[in-house]
Amino acid sequence: MKKMVALACAGLMVASVVTGCGSKKDDADKSGGEKRVLKFDSFSGGNGEEVWKDLEAAFEKKYPEVDVQMRFEKDLPAVLNKENATGTYSDLVYYNVGQKSGFTESQLNSGEVMDISDVFANAKDVDQAFADSSISKYLGDGKNYLAPIMYTPGAFFYNAELIGEGKKYALPSTWDEMFALGDQLKKEKGPALFTYPVKGYFDNTLIGMYKQLGILDKALSYDDSTWTSKEGTKILETVGKLVAKENGYLFKDTVANANAKDGFTNNQQAVIDGKALFMPNGYWVKNEMSKTTPEKGFKWGVMALPAFEKDGKRAIASFTEQAWIPKQAKNSADAKKFLEFIYSEEGAEIMLKHDIVAPVKGITDKIDKNSDLGKAFATYSEKNVETIVGASYAAYDKKALPKLDFNASLYGPIDDIATGKKDVATWKSELIKLWKELKANPVK
């Protein structure tokens, strides 16, 4: 699923301690061996296993004295919390902020994540915009804690065989055009205008809207005026109009699918099947849905957020996936080398072979401009499009707000608006209260 790398047990050419998986070396876990062990733990989720096999093989060729032992778990936080309680720690963890568990944020806020500023000082090819981003420097103290190791346009995805110049439907450039298309679809009894995999996929949509309306910094720092301002109100009203049941723009099964086990794929399939035209997503969706995507009649297209006015600003948030090193890692030195390898030209080119883009200088110049990936990244260069790199909400003190579920509080009302249980005015009042709580409890 979103923001994660999928690696299945079968066929892995890496060491694993997952039940049923074979080890690459019989003595891989024995202490006192000649090689230094690098324990890499990752959530098992969405971009495919081959890229990690290739990175591991190339890294071990470059550093033959290191044995990379990779493990992939569906419920990684549960596994790591149990191990950490016994004093056992990973050397490198691939698990993003923004997950329902809040695991990475908890580790950051409790001081359990290592300062990796030296990685970015040594990685000469890294794109500095990502190194300096608020997501990498999550705690706001000027130090790097998270390593954004890949990125994708966080935008609206659609079928480029159906929508665009000379196609059945024109590509809207403003919200007025977007809703006019929705009205056309209703009149024609055609597909729904919009769907979303799950409510959390509005993360980059909201961030993009903040940027478009000039309140990005205010929103991310929980400024009191964020939701009382006319700009904040316009954002909520636009999202509300898009999803509200009475307006008829949203694919009818969206909420039911979003809240069923793995139902998010059904909403993504609705776009593939022509039952809905647009959805917020990232480029990982191509691999994630490859088995159910027809070879003919469908190509993924990427659209920046519609402008709020004719010839106005449009935005794309660059969604990143992150890795980090536990403060108590035994082999942080090799973990840092592995991150630096990802940021090298060799590492970035390995990832690009799998349609994954690392934040490395010049790597986008090597993308085939006529490929689906090339066309997706070309969206960054379109007229009036602004890019947001690695934007993150300010850290807050989880100990002071132990019952707060940030994602549920911010995005949860979208489902309720879609089903008619809540209106935009209620969402607005809840967010005003939420922002006050967050502002009053910064991370210590």
C-alpha positions as CSV (number, residue, x, y, z in Angstrom):
1,M,0.0,0.0,0.0
2,K,0.9,3.7,0.1
3,K,4.3,4.8,1.4
4,M,5.8,1.4,1.7
5,V,7.9,-1.2,0.0
6,A,6.5,-4.6,-0.7
7,L,8.7,-7.6,-0.3
8,A,7.3,-11.1,-0.2
9,C,9.0,-14.0,1.5
10,A,9.1,-16.3,-1.5
11,G,12.1,-16.0,-3.7
12,L,14.0,-13.5,-1.6
13,M,17.8,-13.5,-2.1
14,V,18.3,-11.8,1.2
15,A,18.8,-13.1,4.7
16,S,15.5,-13.2,6.6
17,V,14.2,-14.2,10.0
18,V,10.6,-14.1,8.9
19,T,9.1,-17.5,9.6
20,G,9.2,-19.7,6.5
21,C,11.9,-17.7,4.7
22,G,15.3,-19.2,4.1
23,S,18.5,-17.5,5.1
24,K,21.1,-16.5,2.5
25,K,23.9,-17.9,4.6
26,D,23.6,-20.6,7.2
27,D,25.8,-18.7,9.6
28,A,24.3,-15.3,8.9
29,D,23.1,-14.8,12.5
30,K,26.2,-16.3,14.2
31,S,28.2,-13.9,16.2
32,G,31.9,-13.7,15.8
33,G,31.8,-14.2,12.0
34,E,34.1,-12.5,9.6
35,K,31.5,-10.1,8.2
36,R,29.8,-7.2,9.9
37,V,26.0,-7.7,10.0
38,L,23.7,-4.9,8.9
39,K,20.2,-5.6,10.1
40,F,17.7,-3.9,7.7
41,D,14.0,-4.0,8.8
42,S,11.2,-2.8,6.6
43,F,7.4,-2.8,6.4
44,S,6.1,-5.2,3.7
45,G,3.9,-3.1,1.5
46,G,4.0,-1.7,-2.2
47,N,7.0,-1.0,-4.6
48,G,8.3,-4.5,-5.3
49,E,11.2,-6.7,-4.0
50,E,13.6,-6.6,-6.9
51,V,15.0,-3.2,-6.2
52,W,16.1,-4.2,-2.7
53,K,17.7,-7.4,-4.0
54,D,19.6,-5.3,-6.5
55,L,20.6,-2.7,-4.0
56,E,21.7,-5.3,-1.5
57,A,23.8,-7.2,-4.1
58,A,25.5,-4.0,-5.3
59,F,26.2,-2.8,-1.8
60,E,27.7,-6.1,-0.7
61,K,29.9,-6.1,-3.8
62,K,31.1,-2.6,-2.9
63,Y,31.5,-3.6,0.8
64,P,32.3,-7.4,0.8
65,E,33.0,-7.2,4.5
66,V,29.3,-6.4,5.2
67,D,26.4,-9.0,5.4
68,V,23.1,-7.2,4.8
69,Q,20.3,-9.1,6.5
70,M,16.9,-7.8,5.3
71,R,13.6,-8.6,6.9
72,F,10.1,-7.5,5.9
73,E,7.1,-7.5,8.1
74,K,3.4,-6.6,7.6
75,D,3.1,-5.4,11.2
76,L,6.6,-4.0,11.7
77,P,5.9,-1.7,14.7
78,A,4.6,-4.7,16.7
79,V,7.7,-6.7,15.9
80,L,10.1,-3.9,16.6
81,N,8.4,-2.8,19.8
82,K,8.6,-6.4,21.1
83,E,12.3,-6.7,20.2
84,N,13.2,-3.2,21.5
85,A,11.7,-4.2,24.9
86,T,14.3,-6.9,25.1
87,G,17.2,-4.7,24.0
88,T,17.3,-5.8,20.4
89,Y,17.4,-3.1,17.8
90,S,17.6,-2.8,14.0
91,D,20.5,-1.1,12.3
92,L,18.3,0.5,9.7
93,V,14.5,0.9,9.5
94,Y,12.4,1.6,6.5
95,Y,9.1,2.9,7.9
96,N,7.5,6.2,7.1
97,V,6.0,8.9,9.2
98,G,2.2,9.4,8.6
99,Q,1.3,5.7,9.2
100,K,-1.7,4.8,11.3
101,S,0.5,3.4,14.0
102,G,2.5,6.6,14.5
103,F,5.5,4.4,15.2
104,T,8.1,6.5,13.5
105,E,6.8,9.7,15.1
106,S,6.9,8.1,18.5
107,Q,10.5,7.0,18.0
108,L,11.4,10.5,16.9
109,N,9.6,12.3,19.7
110,S,11.1,10.1,22.4
111,G,14.7,10.6,21.1
112,E,15.1,7.0,19.8
113,V,16.2,8.1,16.3
114,M,19.8,8.8,15.5
115,D,21.1,12.1,14.1
116,I,22.2,11.3,10.6
117,S,23.3,14.8,9.5
118,D,26.7,13.3,8.6
119,V,25.0,11.1,5.9
120,F,23.9,14.2,4.1
121,A,27.3,15.9,4.5
122,N,29.0,12.8,2.9
123,A,26.4,12.2,0.2
124,K,27.6,14.7,-2.4
125,D,25.0,13.7,-5.0
126,V,21.9,14.1,-2.8
127,D,19.4,16.8,-3.8
128,Q,19.8,19.4,-1.1
129,A,16.1,20.4,-1.2
130,F,15.3,17.0,0.3
131,A,18.1,17.1,2.8
132,D,16.9,20.5,4.0
133,S,13.2,19.5,4.0
134,S,11.1,19.7,7.1
135,I,10.5,15.9,6.9
136,S,14.2,15.1,7.0
137,K,14.8,17.7,9.8
138,Y,11.6,16.5,11.5
139,L,12.3,17.8,15.0
140,G,13.1,21.3,13.8
141,D,16.5,21.5,15.6
142,G,18.5,21.7,12.3
143,K,19.6,18.1,12.4
144,N,18.6,15.3,10.0
145,Y,16.8,12.3,11.4
146,L,14.9,10.9,8.4
147,A,16.4,9.9,5.1
148,P,14.0,10.5,2.2
149,I,15.2,7.7,-0.1
150,M,12.6,8.0,-2.9
151,Y,10.0,10.4,-4.1
152,T,7.0,10.6,-6.3
153,P,4.5,13.2,-7.4
154,G,1.7,13.3,-4.9
155,A,-1.1,14.4,-7.2
156,F,-4.3,13.3,-9.0
157,F,-3.9,10.1,-11.1
158,Y,-6.2,9.2,-14.0
159,N,-6.4,7.2,-17.2
160,A,-4.4,9.1,-19.8
161,E,-6.2,7.0,-22.6
162,L,-9.5,8.5,-21.5
163,I,-8.6,12.0,-20.3
164,G,-6.5,14.7,-22.0
165,E,-6.1,16.5,-25.3
166,G,-8.1,14.8,-28.1
167,K,-9.5,12.2,-25.6
168,K,-13.1,11.6,-24.4
169,Y,-12.8,14.0,-21.5
170,A,-10.8,17.3,-21.3
171,L,-8.2,17.6,-18.5
172,P,-9.4,20.3,-16.1
173,S,-7.0,23.0,-15.0
174,T,-9.1,24.8,-12.4
175,W,-11.5,23.6,-9.7
176,D,-14.4,25.2,-11.7
177,E,-13.5,23.1,-14.7
178,M,-13.2,20.0,-12.4
179,F,-16.7,20.5,-11.0
180,A,-18.1,21.3,-14.5
181,L,-16.7,18.0,-15.7
182,G,-18.4,16.3,-12.7
183,D,-21.7,17.9,-13.7
184,Q,-21.2,16.7,-17.2
185,L,-20.6,13.2,-16.0
186,K,-23.7,13.2,-13.9
187,K,-25.8,14.4,-16.8
188,E,-24.4,11.7,-19.1
189,K,-24.8,9.1,-16.3
190,G,-21.1,8.4,-16.9
191,P,-18.3,7.5,-14.4
192,A,-17.9,9.3,-11.1
193,L,-15.6,12.3,-11.1
194,F,-13.5,11.2,-8.1
195,T,-12.5,8.6,-5.6
196,Y,-9.8,8.1,-3.0
197,P,-8.1,4.9,-1.8
198,V,-8.5,5.9,1.9
199,K,-9.0,9.2,3.6
200,G,-5.3,9.6,4.4
201,Y,-4.5,10.0,0.8
202,F,-5.7,13.6,1.1
203,D,-2.4,14.4,2.8
204,N,-0.6,15.8,-0.2
205,T,-3.9,17.3,-1.5
206,L,-4.2,19.5,1.5
207,I,-0.5,20.4,1.5
208,G,-0.7,21.3,-2.2
209,M,-3.8,23.5,-1.4
210,Y,-1.9,25.2,1.4
211,K,0.8,26.1,-1.1
212,Q,-1.6,27.3,-3.7
213,L,-3.3,29.7,-1.3
214,G,-0.2,30.9,0.5
215,I,-0.7,29.3,3.9
216,L,1.7,26.4,3.8
217,D,4.0,27.5,6.6
218,K,1.1,28.6,8.7
219,A,-0.7,25.3,8.3
220,L,2.4,23.1,9.0
221,S,3.3,25.1,12.2
222,Y,-0.3,25.1,13.5
223,D,-0.8,28.8,13.2
224,D,-4.1,29.9,14.9
225,S,-5.3,31.5,11.7
226,T,-5.0,28.4,9.5
227,W,-8.7,27.4,9.6
228,T,-10.2,30.7,10.5
229,S,-8.8,32.4,7.4
230,K,-10.7,32.6,4.1
231,E,-7.9,30.5,2.5
232,G,-8.3,27.7,5.1
233,T,-12.1,27.8,4.7
234,K,-11.8,27.6,0.9
235,I,-9.7,24.5,1.2
236,L,-12.3,22.7,3.5
237,E,-15.2,23.8,1.3
238,T,-13.5,22.6,-1.9
239,V,-12.7,19.2,-0.4
240,G,-16.2,19.0,1.0
241,K,-17.8,19.8,-2.3
242,L,-15.7,17.1,-4.0
243,V,-16.7,14.3,-1.6
244,A,-20.1,15.2,-0.2
245,K,-22.7,12.6,-1.0
246,E,-25.4,15.1,-2.1
247,N,-23.2,16.5,-4.8
248,G,-22.7,13.1,-6.6
249,Y,-19.1,13.6,-7.6
250,L,-17.7,10.8,-5.5
251,F,-17.6,7.1,-6.6
252,K,-20.5,5.6,-4.5
253,D,-18.5,2.7,-3.0
254,T,-15.5,4.9,-2.0
255,V,-16.0,5.0,1.8
256,A,-17.2,1.3,2.1
257,N,-14.1,0.2,0.1
258,A,-11.7,2.5,2.0
259,N,-12.8,1.0,5.4
260,A,-12.7,-2.6,4.3
261,K,-9.5,-4.8,4.6
262,D,-7.4,-4.0,1.5
263,G,-10.5,-2.2,0.1
264,F,-8.3,0.7,-1.0
265,T,-7.3,-1.4,-4.1
266,N,-11.0,-1.5,-5.1
267,N,-11.1,2.3,-5.2
268,Q,-7.9,2.3,-7.3
269,Q,-9.4,-0.4,-9.5
270,A,-12.4,1.9,-10.1
271,V,-10.1,4.3,-11.9
272,I,-8.6,1.5,-13.9
273,D,-12.1,0.2,-14.8
274,G,-13.4,3.6,-15.8
275,K,-15.9,3.9,-12.9
276,A,-14.1,7.0,-11.5
277,L,-11.9,9.5,-13.3
278,F,-9.5,10.9,-10.7
279,M,-7.9,10.0,-7.4
280,P,-5.1,11.2,-5.2
281,N,-2.1,8.8,-5.3
282,G,1.6,8.3,-5.9
283,Y,3.5,6.6,-8.7
284,W,3.7,3.4,-6.6
285,V,0.1,2.7,-7.8
286,K,1.4,1.5,-11.1
287,N,3.3,-1.4,-9.6
288,E,0.7,-2.0,-6.9
289,M,-2.1,-2.4,-9.5
290,S,-0.1,-4.0,-12.3
291,K,-1.8,-7.4,-12.1
292,T,-5.2,-5.9,-12.7
293,T,-4.3,-3.2,-15.2
294,P,-5.1,-4.0,-18.8
295,E,-2.3,-3.9,-21.3
296,K,-4.4,-1.9,-23.8
297,G,-6.8,1.0,-23.2
298,F,-5.2,2.3,-20.0
299,K,-2.2,4.4,-19.1
300,W,-1.6,6.2,-15.9
301,G,-1.6,10.0,-16.1
302,V,-0.6,12.5,-13.4
303,M,-2.3,15.9,-12.9
304,A,-1.2,18.7,-10.6
305,L,-3.9,20.0,-8.4
306,P,-6.4,22.3,-10.2
307,A,-6.0,26.0,-9.7
308,F,-8.5,28.0,-7.6
309,E,-8.7,30.6,-10.4
310,K,-8.0,30.8,-14.1
311,D,-4.2,30.8,-14.8
312,G,-3.7,30.5,-11.0
313,K,-1.1,28.5,-9.1
314,R,-1.2,24.7,-9.3
315,A,0.8,22.4,-7.0
316,I,2.3,19.0,-6.6
317,A,3.6,17.8,-3.3
318,S,6.6,15.5,-3.6
319,F,5.7,12.5,-1.4
320,T,8.8,10.9,0.1
321,E,9.5,7.5,1.7
322,Q,11.9,7.5,4.5
323,A,14.5,5.3,6.3
324,W,16.1,6.0,9.7
325,I,18.6,4.6,12.1
326,P,17.6,3.7,15.7
327,K,19.7,5.5,18.3
328,Q,20.7,2.1,19.8
329,A,21.7,0.5,16.5
330,K,24.8,-1.7,16.9
331,N,26.0,-1.1,13.3
332,S,25.1,2.5,12.6
333,A,28.3,3.0,10.6
334,D,27.3,0.5,7.9
335,A,23.7,1.7,8.0
336,K,24.9,5.2,7.2
337,K,27.0,3.7,4.3
338,F,23.9,2.0,3.0
339,L,22.0,5.3,3.0
340,E,24.9,7.0,1.3
341,F,24.9,4.3,-1.3
342,I,21.3,4.9,-2.1
343,Y,22.2,8.6,-2.6
344,S,25.1,7.7,-4.9
345,E,24.8,7.7,-8.7
346,E,25.1,3.9,-8.7
347,G,22.4,3.4,-6.1
348,A,20.0,5.9,-7.8
349,E,20.4,4.2,-11.2
350,I,19.6,0.8,-9.7
351,M,16.4,2.3,-8.3
352,L,15.6,4.0,-11.5
353,K,15.6,0.6,-13.3
354,H,12.6,-0.2,-11.2
355,D,10.8,3.1,-11.9
356,I,11.8,4.4,-8.5
357,V,13.3,7.9,-8.3
358,A,15.8,8.7,-5.5
359,P,16.4,12.3,-4.5
360,V,19.7,12.5,-6.3
361,K,21.0,15.3,-8.5
362,G,20.5,14.8,-12.2
363,I,18.6,11.5,-11.9
364,T,15.5,12.8,-13.5
365,D,17.5,13.7,-16.6
366,K,18.0,9.9,-17.1
367,I,14.3,9.1,-17.1
368,D,12.9,8.1,-20.5
369,K,10.8,11.2,-21.3
370,N,8.3,9.0,-23.3
371,S,7.8,6.5,-20.6
372,D,4.9,6.6,-18.1
373,L,7.4,7.6,-15.4
374,G,8.9,10.4,-17.6
375,K,5.4,11.8,-18.3
376,A,4.5,11.7,-14.6
377,F,7.6,13.6,-13.6
378,A,7.1,16.1,-16.5
379,T,4.1,17.3,-14.6
380,Y,6.6,19.1,-12.3
381,S,7.6,21.4,-15.2
382,E,4.1,22.3,-16.5
383,K,3.0,25.9,-16.5
384,N,2.1,27.5,-13.2
385,V,3.0,24.3,-11.3
386,E,4.8,24.7,-8.0
387,T,6.5,21.8,-6.2
388,I,6.5,21.2,-2.5
389,V,9.4,19.0,-1.3
390,G,9.2,16.9,1.9
391,A,6.7,19.1,3.7
392,S,5.8,17.9,7.2
393,Y,3.6,19.1,10.0
394,A,5.6,20.2,13.1
395,A,6.3,17.6,15.7
396,Y,4.2,17.7,18.8
397,D,4.5,16.2,22.3
398,K,2.7,12.8,22.1
399,K,3.1,12.3,25.8
400,A,1.1,15.5,26.4
401,L,-1.6,14.4,24.0
402,P,-1.6,10.6,24.4
403,K,-5.1,10.0,23.0
404,L,-4.6,12.2,19.9
405,D,-4.7,10.4,16.6
406,F,-3.4,13.2,14.2
407,N,-4.3,11.5,11.0
408,A,-7.8,10.4,12.2
409,S,-8.5,14.0,13.4
410,L,-7.3,15.7,10.3
411,Y,-8.6,13.4,7.6
412,G,-11.2,11.3,9.3
413,P,-14.0,13.8,8.8
414,I,-13.6,13.4,5.0
415,D,-15.3,10.0,5.3
416,D,-18.0,11.4,7.5
417,I,-18.7,14.3,5.0
418,A,-18.9,11.7,2.2
419,T,-21.5,9.7,4.1
420,G,-23.4,12.7,5.3
421,K,-22.6,12.2,9.0
422,K,-20.7,15.5,9.3
423,D,-20.6,18.8,7.5
424,V,-17.8,21.1,6.6
425,A,-18.6,23.6,9.3
426,T,-18.1,20.9,12.0
427,W,-14.9,19.8,10.4
428,K,-13.7,23.4,10.5
429,S,-14.5,23.8,14.2
430,E,-12.8,20.6,15.0
431,L,-9.6,21.6,13.2
432,I,-9.5,25.0,14.9
433,K,-9.6,23.2,18.2
434,L,-7.0,20.6,17.0
435,W,-4.6,23.2,15.8
436,K,-4.7,25.0,19.2
437,E,-3.9,21.8,21.0
438,L,-1.0,21.0,18.7
439,K,0.4,24.6,18.9
440,A,0.3,24.5,22.7
441,N,2.2,21.2,22.9
442,P,5.4,21.3,20.8
443,V,7.8,18.4,21.0
444,K,10.2,18.8,24.0
